[in-house]
């Protein structure tokens, strides 16, 4: 395994950087599931509004019915500007008061790296309304939801969700219907997506997995999250076995978690026929993101010498897996300069690539060959956060390198201006045997 500084390894990569840094060197991101449950009601409603600092990416809802049935009419983002997810349900034709559990999926983003966008589109009034909405360019799909606006319809009898799901990696589809009695309504489709607030950071990879239930009166199925991804949303689509039948109605579309857990392993979809027999299937869709590809650890070529206190967030590791790359790593920098020295052995470093993540002001980086016959020169680069990365041609050195040669890397605190507080950031470094 590669040698590293300190007691901690660098966190797992969660963003795709401009340079090809390995997965071991970027910030990791995680999601958690929050819930809220309504009181018993004929038309139950509940809202997840986090008190913890997470950004809601999407959510879902589950009707906890036990009699004739309580059916979903809304699972959607809260009002514009709210960090919330709302769900509603209703009994229909036959009284069945029930509770409703609403789920929100929150992204932990302590450095405020990601922006969450919410977009919507509303259908025309119809007995079986359908609506869809596509993400603008530059966003990665996180999730979506639907609102059957039955209470504004002329009859007010009810219009019930039959589908809320991703029809592609950029589009959310919603379908609803009246049932047993005329109740035309409009239908609003919502789609949520994320994009980085930092220049040059690629979007995470979107993966949509699906599963279909067996035919049943009350079908249920779970779509699983693939390894290496985190669940950010999901959907459901109910389908009658007989195309001419009365149809299936959604009762649940929500993240699948253990009773005591907050991390989802999949997305669960449930539906039912109602008042009139109409068996069918239900599809579940899990929307998951991967913030970085899995990259195998590189084989070590030489050792690494720590020179700063243990327990910091960074390290330098040696690698032989990439042609021309001698070593790579990441340094966490806060209020004081951070130094690292890397043993180079007989290797000759001609260039270094550096990249900054999280800085709000200019960042100065010094590189200097030390040891052996003594210092051979100082190379300095000042990175502006807008440019984020640079390629440094090193001060000429002896070839072959003298015994005991090391390279010292010094990263300095970053502030937006004189007298302003410093802002912690992470510096990524690659040492190269040539400039390319």
C-alpha positions in Angstrom: 0.0 0.0 0.0 1.2 3.6 -0.6 2.9 5.3 2.4 1.0 8.3 3.7 1.6 11.1 6.2 -0.1 11.3 9.6 -2.7 9.2 11.1 -5.4 9.8 8.6 -5.6 9.2 4.9 -7.0 11.8 2.5 -10.8 11.6 2.3 -12.5 9.8 -0.6 -12.9 11.8 -3.8 -16.3 13.3 -4.3 -15.8 15.6 -7.2 -14.3 15.1 -10.6 -11.3 17.6 -10.7 -9.9 19.3 -13.8 -6.8 17.2 -13.5 -6.9 13.4 -13.2 -6.4 13.1 -9.5 -7.1 9.7 -8.0 -10.2 9.0 -5.9 -8.2 9.1 -2.6 -7.8 12.8 -2.7 -11.0 14.7 -2.8 -13.8 15.5 -0.3 -16.4 12.8 0.2 -20.1 13.5 0.2 -22.9 11.5 1.8 -26.6 11.6 1.9 -29.0 10.8 4.8 -32.7 10.2 5.1 -35.0 12.4 7.2 -38.6 11.7 8.0 -41.8 13.3 9.3 -45.1 11.6 10.0 -48.5 13.2 10.0 -51.4 12.7 12.4 -54.3 10.4 11.4 -56.5 12.2 8.8 -58.6 11.6 5.8 -56.3 13.9 3.9 -53.0 13.6 5.7 -50.0 15.9 5.0 -46.5 16.1 6.3 -43.3 18.1 5.6 -39.6 17.4 6.1 -37.8 20.6 6.9 -34.3 19.8 8.2 -33.0 21.5 11.3 -29.5 20.0 10.6 -27.3 21.7 7.9 -28.1 19.5 4.9 -29.4 20.4 1.5 -32.5 18.5 0.5 -32.0 16.9 -2.9 -35.4 15.1 -3.2 -37.8 13.0 -1.2 -40.7 10.7 -1.2 -43.9 9.6 0.7 -45.5 6.5 2.1 -49.2 6.2 3.0 -49.6 4.1 6.2 -53.1 2.9 5.3 -54.8 -0.2 6.8 -58.4 -0.2 5.5 -59.7 0.7 2.0 -56.6 2.8 1.3 -55.1 6.2 1.4 -53.6 7.3 -1.9 -50.7 9.6 -2.8 -51.6 13.0 -4.4 -48.4 14.9 -3.8 -44.7 14.2 -3.2 -42.7 17.3 -4.1 -40.4 20.1 -3.0 -41.6 22.8 -0.7 -42.3 26.4 -1.7 -39.5 28.2 -3.6 -36.6 29.0 -1.3 -37.6 26.4 1.3 -35.3 23.5 2.1 -38.3 21.2 2.5 -40.1 18.2 1.0 -43.9 17.8 1.2 -46.3 14.9 0.9 -50.1 14.5 0.9 -52.5 11.6 0.5 -56.3 11.1 0.6 -58.9 8.4 1.0 -61.1 8.1 -2.0 -64.8 7.0 -2.3 -64.4 4.9 0.9 -63.3 6.6 4.2 -59.9 5.4 5.5 -58.2 8.0 7.8 -54.4 7.2 7.9 -51.0 8.7 8.7 -48.5 9.7 6.0 -44.7 9.5 6.3 -42.7 11.9 4.2 -39.0 11.4 3.5 -36.3 13.9 2.6 -32.9 13.0 1.3 -30.3 15.5 2.5 -26.8 16.1 1.1 -24.1 16.9 3.7 -22.1 19.8 2.0 -20.2 21.5 4.8 -18.1 23.6 2.3 -21.1 24.7 0.3 -19.7 23.1 -2.9 -23.0 22.3 -4.6 -26.1 24.2 -5.7 -29.5 22.5 -5.8 -31.9 23.5 -8.5 -35.6 22.9 -8.6 -37.6 23.2 -11.9 -41.3 22.6 -12.6 -44.0 22.4 -15.3 -47.8 22.1 -15.0 -50.1 20.3 -17.4 -53.5 21.4 -18.7 -56.7 20.3 -16.9 -57.5 16.7 -17.7 -59.1 13.5 -16.3 -55.8 11.7 -16.7 -53.2 14.5 -16.7 -49.6 14.0 -17.7 -46.6 16.3 -17.2 -42.8 16.2 -17.6 -39.9 18.6 -16.9 -36.3 18.4 -18.1 -33.2 19.7 -16.3 -31.4 22.7 -17.9 -27.9 21.9 -19.2 -25.2 21.9 -16.5 -27.1 20.0 -13.8 -26.9 16.3 -12.8 -30.3 14.7 -12.0 -30.9 14.2 -8.2 -34.6 13.4 -8.1 -38.1 14.7 -8.7 -41.7 14.7 -7.6 -45.3 15.4 -8.6 -48.4 17.3 -7.4 -51.9 16.3 -8.5 -53.8 19.6 -8.0 -57.1 18.0 -7.4 -58.4 20.5 -4.8 -58.5 23.2 -7.5 -60.4 21.0 -10.0 -64.1 21.8 -10.8 -65.4 18.7 -9.1 -62.9 18.4 -6.2 -63.5 14.6 -6.2 -59.9 13.8 -6.4 -57.1 13.0 -8.9 -54.5 10.5 -7.8 -50.9 9.8 -8.7 -50.1 6.8 -10.8 -46.5 7.7 -11.7 -43.6 9.8 -10.5 -40.3 8.7 -12.1 -37.3 9.6 -14.2 -38.1 8.9 -17.8 -34.4 9.7 -18.7 -31.3 10.9 -17.0 -32.5 14.5 -17.3 -36.3 14.3 -17.3 -39.0 13.7 -14.7 -42.4 12.2 -15.7 -45.7 12.5 -13.7 -49.0 10.8 -14.4 -52.3 10.9 -12.5 -56.0 10.0 -12.9 -59.4 10.4 -11.5 -60.9 7.1 -10.3 -64.5 6.0 -10.2 -65.9 9.5 -10.4 -65.0 12.4 -12.6 -62.3 14.6 -11.1 -60.2 16.4 -13.8 -57.2 18.3 -12.5 -53.8 19.8 -13.5 -50.6 18.0 -12.6 -47.2 19.6 -11.7 -44.0 17.8 -12.4 -40.8 18.8 -10.5 -37.2 17.8 -11.2 -34.2 18.5 -9.0 -30.5 18.6 -9.9 -27.2 19.7 -8.6 -24.2 21.5 -10.1 -20.9 22.6 -8.6 -20.3 26.1 -7.4 -16.6 25.7 -8.2 -15.2 26.4 -11.7 -13.9 23.4 -13.5 -15.5 20.7 -11.4 -17.3 18.0 -13.4 -20.8 16.8 -12.7 -21.2 13.6 -10.8 -22.2 10.5 -12.7 -26.0 9.7 -12.7 -27.1 6.1 -12.4 -30.8 5.0 -12.6 -31.6 1.5 -11.5 -35.1 -0.1 -11.9 -37.1 -3.1 -10.7 -40.6 -4.4 -11.5 -42.9 -6.2 -9.2 -44.9 -9.3 -9.9 -48.6 -8.8 -10.8 -50.6 -8.4 -7.6 -53.5 -6.4 -6.2 -51.1 -4.5 -4.0 -47.7 -4.8 -5.7 -44.4 -3.7 -4.1 -40.8 -3.7 -5.2 -37.4 -2.2 -4.4 -34.7 -0.9 -6.8 -31.2 -1.1 -5.3 -28.4 1.4 -5.2 -25.3 0.2 -7.1 -22.0 -0.1 -5.3 -20.0 3.1 -5.2 -23.1 5.4 -5.6 -25.2 7.3 -3.1 -29.0 7.5 -3.3 -30.3 11.0 -4.0 -33.9 10.3 -5.2 -36.3 7.8 -6.8 -39.6 7.2 -8.3 -42.5 4.8 -8.9 -44.8 3.9 -11.8 -48.0 1.8 -11.3 -49.3 -0.2 -14.3 -52.5 -2.2 -14.7 -52.1 -5.8 -15.9 -55.2 -5.2 -18.1 -54.7 -2.0 -20.1 -58.5 -1.6 -20.1 -58.7 -2.0 -16.3 -59.4 0.7 -13.7 -55.7 0.9 -12.9 -53.3 0.9 -10.0 -52.7 4.0 -7.8 -49.5 4.9 -5.9 -49.4 4.4 -2.1 -45.7 4.8 -1.7 -42.5 6.1 -3.4 -39.7 6.4 -0.9 -36.1 5.5 0.2 -35.7 2.1 1.6 -33.9 2.2 5.0 -33.6 0.0 8.0 -36.0 0.8 10.8 -33.2 2.4 12.9 -31.1 3.7 10.0 -30.8 6.9 8.0 -28.8 5.6 5.0 -30.8 4.2 2.1 -29.9 1.1 0.2 -32.6 1.4 -2.4 -36.0 3.0 -3.5 -39.3 1.3 -2.6 -42.5 1.6 -4.7 -46.0 0.4 -3.6 -49.4 0.7 -5.3 -52.9 -0.8 -5.1 -56.1 -1.2 -6.9 -58.9 0.7 -5.2 -62.6 -0.2 -4.8 -62.6 -2.0 -8.1 -60.3 -5.0 -8.7 -57.4 -4.2 -11.1 -54.2 -6.1 -10.4 -51.0 -4.8 -11.9 -47.3 -4.2 -11.4 -45.3 -1.3 -10.0 -41.9 -0.2 -11.1 -39.3 1.3 -8.7 -36.6 3.7 -9.8 -33.5 4.6 -7.7 -31.6 7.7 -8.7 -28.0 7.6 -7.5 -24.9 9.7 -8.0 -21.2 8.8 -7.9 -19.1 11.8 -7.1 -15.9 10.1 -8.3 -14.9 6.9 -10.0 -13.2 4.2 -8.1 -9.5 4.3 -8.8 -7.2 1.4 -7.6 -4.5 2.4 -5.2 -1.1 2.9 -6.9 1.8 0.7 -6.0 4.5 2.5 -4.0 7.9 3.2 -5.6 9.6 4.9 -2.6 9.0 6.0 0.9 7.6 9.3 2.2 9.0 11.4 5.1 6.4 13.2 7.3 7.6 16.5 8.8 4.4 18.0 10.2 2.2 16.9 13.1 0.2 13.7 12.7 -3.6 13.9 12.4 -3.9 16.5 9.6 -6.1 15.9 6.6 -3.4 15.4 3.9 -0.5 13.3 2.8 1.7 12.6 -0.2 1.8 9.1 -1.6 4.2 7.7 -4.1 3.0 6.0 -7.2 4.3 4.0 -10.1 1.0 3.4 -11.8 1.0 6.5 -14.0 3.7 7.1 -16.5 5.7 10.2 -15.7 4.1 10.7 -12.2 6.5 10.2 -9.3 4.2 11.1 -6.5 0.8 12.7 -5.8 -1.2 13.8 -2.8 -3.2 16.4 -1.0 -2.5 18.9 1.8 -5.1 20.5 4.1 -4.2 24.1 4.8 -5.8 26.4 7.3 -4.3 29.2 9.4 -0.6 28.3 9.2 1.7 27.2 6.4 1.9 23.5 5.8 5.1 21.7 4.7 5.7 18.3 3.3 9.0 16.7 2.2 9.0 13.8 -0.3 12.0 11.5 -0.7 12.8 11.4 -4.4 15.5 8.8 -4.5 17.2 8.9 -7.9 14.1 10.4 -9.6 14.3 13.8 -11.3 11.3 16.1 -10.9 11.0 18.6 -13.8 7.4 19.7 -13.3 4.6 19.8 -10.7 0.9 20.1 -11.3 -1.1 21.7 -8.5 -4.8 22.4 -8.0 -6.7 24.2 -5.3 -10.1 23.3 -3.9 -12.1 25.5 -1.5 -9.9 28.6 -1.4 -11.6 32.0 -1.6 -8.4 34.0 -2.2 -5.0 33.6 -3.8 -2.9 30.6 -2.8 0.9 30.6 -2.8 2.8 27.4 -3.2 6.6 27.0 -2.9 8.6 24.0 -4.1 12.3 23.5 -3.4 14.8 20.7 -3.7 16.6 20.1 -0.4 19.0 17.5 1.0 21.8 15.9 -0.8 24.1 18.8 -1.9 21.7 21.3 -0.3 18.9 23.5 -1.7 18.9 23.9 -5.4 16.5 26.7 -5.9 13.0 27.9 -5.0 10.0 27.7 -7.4 6.9 29.7 -6.4 3.4 29.8 -8.0 0.5 31.9 -6.9 -2.9 30.4 -7.9 -6.0 32.5 -8.3 -9.1 30.6 -7.2 -10.7 31.4 -10.6 -8.0 29.5 -12.4 -7.9 26.6 -9.8 -4.8 24.8 -11.2 -1.4 25.3 -12.7 1.6 23.5 -14.2 5.0 24.5 -12.6 8.4 24.0 -14.4 10.8 23.2 -11.6 14.1 25.0 -11.0 16.8 23.0 -12.8 18.5 20.3 -10.8 21.3 17.9 -11.1 20.9 14.7 -13.1 21.2 12.1 -11.8 19.8 13.4 -8.5 22.2 13.3 -5.5 21.6 10.8 -2.8 19.2 12.0 -0.1 17.4 14.4 -2.4 14.0 15.5 -1.2 11.4 18.0 -2.5 9.8 20.4 0.0 6.3 21.6 -0.7 5.0 24.6 1.3 1.4 25.8 1.0 0.4 29.1 2.6 -2.9 30.2 4.2 -5.5 31.8 1.9 -7.5 35.0 2.7 -9.7 37.1 0.5 -7.9 40.3 1.5 -5.8 42.1 4.2 -7.3 41.6 7.6 -9.8 39.1 6.4 -10.1 35.6 8.0 -8.3 32.8 6.3 -10.3 30.1 4.6 -9.3 26.4 4.9 -8.6 24.8 1.5 -7.1 21.6 0.0 -4.1 21.5 -2.3 -3.6 18.6 -4.7 -0.1 17.9 -6.0 1.4 15.7 -8.7 5.2 15.5 -9.2 6.2 14.7 -12.8 9.4 13.5 -14.5 8.5 15.6 -17.6 6.2 18.5 -18.4 3.1 17.4 -20.2 
